[in-house]
Amino acid sequence: MGINISKLKELRKAKGLSLAYVSDFLGFSTQQGYYYKEAGLRGISAEELGKLATLYGVSVEALYKDDGQQAS
């Protein structure tokens, strides 16, 4: 079970946040810092995942793929 990259993008757009804003929020000096992670080109650390969950108002678990299983 991996991180749901498309969900990260959906949540960012739903909140009306730019790549630049999220990059800055995570402490990157340029928007490419987060772009590469959201595009699946770089890994996301546990610390970054926790910050993103807080920013998007979801649990960390909600950012993972569910492999087709429905939450109960």
KEGU-369088 format. One record per atom (N, C-alpha, C): residue number from 1; atom name; x, y, z. Coordinates in Angstrom, 2 decimals, always signed. Each point is the difference from the previous one (the first is absolute). Layout:
residues N
n, atom, u, v, w
NUM, CA, X, Y, Z;
...
//
This chain:
residues 72
n, atom, u, v, w
1, N, +0.86, -1.18, +0.00;
1, CA, -0.86, +1.18, +0.00;
1, C, +0.90, +1.23, +0.00;
2, N, -0.10, +0.79, -1.08;
2, CA, +0.83, +1.19, -0.13;
2, C, -0.81, +1.27, +0.11;
3, N, +0.71, +1.10, -0.07;
3, CA, -0.64, +1.31, +0.07;
3, C, -0.79, +0.24, -1.29;
4, N, -1.18, +0.53, +0.14;
4, CA, -0.88, +0.29, -1.13;
4, C, +0.36, +1.39, -0.54;
5, N, +0.90, +0.02, -0.97;
5, CA, +0.51, +1.26, -0.55;
5, C, -1.13, +0.84, -0.61;
6, N, -0.92, -0.64, -0.72;
6, CA, -1.09, +0.77, -0.61;
6, C, -0.89, +0.64, +1.06;
7, N, -0.13, -0.65, +1.14;
7, CA, -0.80, +0.56, +1.11;
7, C, +0.66, +1.28, +0.53;
8, N, +1.33, +0.00, +0.08;
8, CA, +0.71, +1.20, +0.46;
8, C, -0.32, +1.19, -0.90;
9, N, +0.04, -0.23, -1.30;
9, CA, -0.29, +1.07, -0.95;
9, C, -1.46, +0.45, +0.11;
10, N, -0.92, -0.96, +0.10;
10, CA, -1.42, +0.31, +0.14;
10, C, -0.26, +0.85, +1.24;
11, N, +0.59, -0.39, +1.12;
11, CA, -0.20, +0.74, +1.25;
11, C, +0.57, +1.41, -0.09;
12, N, +1.18, +0.13, -0.60;
12, CA, +0.62, +1.33, -0.14;
12, C, -0.90, +0.90, -0.83;
13, N, -0.49, -0.51, -1.12;
13, CA, -0.85, +0.80, -0.88;
13, C, -1.33, +0.32, +0.67;
14, N, -0.57, -0.97, +0.73;
14, CA, -1.27, +0.22, +0.69;
14, C, +0.11, +1.10, +1.04;
15, N, +1.18, +0.13, +0.61;
15, CA, +0.23, +1.05, +0.99;
15, C, +0.39, +1.32, -0.65;
16, N, +0.20, -0.02, -1.33;
16, CA, +0.37, +1.21, -0.71;
16, C, +1.44, +0.43, +0.25;
17, N, +0.86, -0.97, +0.28;
17, CA, +1.39, +0.31, +0.32;
17, C, +0.90, -0.22, -1.20;
18, N, +0.97, +0.87, -0.16;
18, CA, +0.96, -0.12, -1.10;
18, C, +1.15, -0.92, +0.38;
19, N, +0.71, -0.47, -1.02;
19, CA, +1.22, -0.78, +0.26;
19, C, +0.99, +0.84, +0.81;
20, N, +0.09, +1.28, -0.34;
20, CA, +0.93, +0.88, +0.70;
20, C, -0.35, +0.10, +1.49;
21, N, -1.29, +0.11, +0.30;
21, CA, -0.43, +0.10, +1.41;
21, C, +0.36, -1.26, +0.77;
22, N, -0.32, -1.16, -0.56;
22, CA, +0.26, -1.26, +0.69;
22, C, +1.50, -0.23, +0.13;
23, N, +0.76, +0.35, -1.04;
23, CA, +1.45, -0.11, +0.08;
23, C, +0.55, +0.84, +1.14;
24, N, -0.47, +1.23, +0.09;
24, CA, +0.44, +0.89, +1.08;
24, C, -0.42, -0.54, +1.36;
25, N, -1.21, -0.51, +0.09;
25, CA, -0.52, -0.58, +1.24;
25, C, +0.90, -1.14, +0.49;
26, N, +0.51, -0.80, -0.95;
26, CA, +0.86, -1.12, +0.36;
26, C, +1.45, +0.40, +0.18;
27, N, +0.32, +1.26, -0.30;
27, CA, +1.36, +0.49, +0.21;
27, C, +0.92, -0.06, -1.20;
28, N, -0.56, -0.22, -1.19;
28, CA, +0.82, -0.01, -1.21;
28, C, +0.22, +1.42, -0.49;
29, N, +1.14, +0.25, -0.64;
29, CA, +0.29, +1.35, -0.48;
29, C, -0.65, +0.29, -1.35;
30, N, -0.39, -1.04, -0.73;
30, CA, -0.67, +0.19, -1.29;
30, C, -1.21, -0.93, -0.07;
31, N, -0.90, +0.30, -0.94;
31, CA, -1.20, -0.84, -0.12;
31, C, +0.33, -1.37, -0.56;
32, N, +1.15, -0.15, -0.67;
32, CA, +0.38, -1.31, -0.51;
32, C, +0.20, -1.01, +1.12;
33, N, +0.37, +0.47, +1.19;
33, CA, +0.20, -0.90, +1.13;
33, C, -1.21, -0.88, +0.26;
34, N, -1.16, +0.61, -0.02;
34, CA, -1.21, -0.78, +0.22;
34, C, -0.53, -0.59, -1.30;
35, N, +0.18, +0.70, -1.12;
35, CA, -0.48, -0.52, -1.28;
35, C, +0.54, -1.41, -0.25;
36, N, +1.28, -0.21, +0.22;
36, CA, +0.60, -1.31, -0.25;
36, C, -0.63, -1.08, +0.88;
37, N, -0.39, +0.36, +1.19;
37, CA, -0.63, -0.96, +0.90;
37, C, -1.44, -0.30, -0.44;
38, N, -0.73, +1.06, -0.35;
38, CA, -1.38, -0.18, -0.44;
38, C, -0.06, -0.74, -1.34;
39, N, +1.04, +0.12, -0.80;
39, CA, +0.05, -0.68, -1.29;
39, C, +0.50, -1.44, +0.14;
40, N, +0.40, -0.39, +1.20;
40, CA, +0.48, -1.36, +0.23;
40, C, +1.45, -0.22, -0.39;
41, N, +0.73, +1.09, -0.25;
41, CA, +1.40, -0.10, -0.40;
41, C, +0.95, -0.09, +1.18;
42, N, -0.47, +0.42, +1.16;
42, CA, +0.78, -0.07, +1.24;
42, C, -0.90, -0.52, +1.11;
43, N, +0.62, -0.64, +0.97;
43, CA, -0.76, -0.52, +1.13;
43, C, -0.44, +1.08, +0.96;
44, N, -0.98, -0.33, +0.80;
44, CA, -0.52, +0.92, +1.02;
44, C, +0.34, -0.58, +1.36;
45, N, +0.64, +0.80, +0.83;
45, CA, +0.39, -0.48, +1.32;
45, C, -1.22, -0.07, +0.92;
46, N, +0.14, -0.73, +1.08;
46, CA, -1.08, -0.11, +0.98;
46, C, -0.34, +1.38, +0.58;
47, N, +1.02, +0.81, +0.23;
47, CA, -0.24, +1.35, +0.53;
47, C, -0.79, +0.84, -1.00;
48, N, +0.38, -0.06, -1.27;
48, CA, -0.72, +0.75, -1.03;
48, C, -1.43, -0.50, -0.13;
49, N, -0.18, -1.29, +0.07;
49, CA, -1.34, -0.58, -0.10;
49, C, -0.89, +0.49, +1.15;
50, N, +0.56, +0.05, +1.20;
50, CA, -0.75, +0.52, +1.14;
50, C, -0.39, +1.46, -0.18;
51, N, +0.92, +0.79, -0.52;
51, CA, -0.29, +1.42, -0.25;
51, C, -1.08, +0.17, -1.06;
52, N, +0.08, -0.81, -1.05;
52, CA, -1.01, +0.08, -1.07;
52, C, -1.37, -0.40, +0.52;
53, N, -0.06, -1.03, +0.82;
53, CA, -1.28, -0.43, +0.57;
53, C, -0.61, +1.13, +0.83;
54, N, +0.83, +0.66, +0.78;
54, CA, -0.48, +1.13, +0.80;
54, C, -0.48, +1.14, -0.88;
55, N, +0.80, +0.33, -1.01;
55, CA, -0.36, +1.09, -0.91;
55, C, -1.32, -0.28, -0.71;
56, N, -0.20, -1.24, -0.43;
56, CA, -1.20, -0.36, -0.75;
56, C, -1.17, -0.40, +0.89;
57, N, +0.23, -0.11, +1.30;
57, CA, -1.08, -0.33, +0.92;
57, C, -0.48, -1.43, -0.09;
58, N, +0.94, -0.92, -0.28;
58, CA, -0.33, -1.43, -0.10;
58, C, +0.97, -0.79, +0.87;
59, N, -0.29, -1.27, +0.20;
59, CA, +0.92, -0.86, +0.73;
59, C, +1.12, -0.43, -0.94;
60, N, +1.12, -0.39, +0.57;
60, CA, +1.10, -0.51, -0.79;
60, C, -0.46, -1.22, -0.78;
61, N, -0.80, -0.84, +0.62;
61, CA, -0.50, -1.22, -0.65;
61, C, -0.79, +0.32, -1.26;
62, N, -0.68, +1.14, -0.02;
62, CA, -0.81, +0.39, -1.17;
62, C, +0.87, +0.32, -1.21;
63, N, +1.30, +0.18, +0.22;
63, CA, +0.91, +0.32, -1.10;
63, C, +0.62, -1.24, -0.64;
64, N, -0.37, -1.16, +0.49;
64, CA, +0.51, -1.25, -0.55;
64, C, -1.02, -0.64, -0.90;
65, N, +0.47, -0.77, -0.97;
65, CA, -0.87, -0.77, -0.87;
65, C, -0.66, -1.08, +0.84;
66, N, -1.26, -0.27, -0.31;
66, CA, -0.71, -1.02, +0.78;
66, C, -0.04, -1.34, -0.70;
67, N, +0.65, -0.13, -1.14;
67, CA, +0.05, -1.26, -0.75;
67, C, -1.40, -0.57, -0.27;
68, N, -0.98, +0.89, -0.22;
68, CA, -1.34, -0.42, -0.35;
68, C, -0.89, -0.38, +1.15;
69, N, +0.49, +0.06, +1.22;
69, CA, -0.80, -0.36, +1.16;
69, C, -0.69, +1.23, +0.54;
70, N, -1.23, -0.16, +0.40;
70, CA, -0.78, +1.08, +0.58;
70, C, +0.26, +0.08, +1.51;
71, N, +0.11, +1.22, +0.51;
71, CA, +0.15, +0.16, +1.46;
71, C, -1.31, -0.37, +0.67;
72, N, +0.10, -0.61, +1.16;
72, CA, -1.23, -0.38, +0.72;
72, C, -0.35, +1.00, +1.06;
//
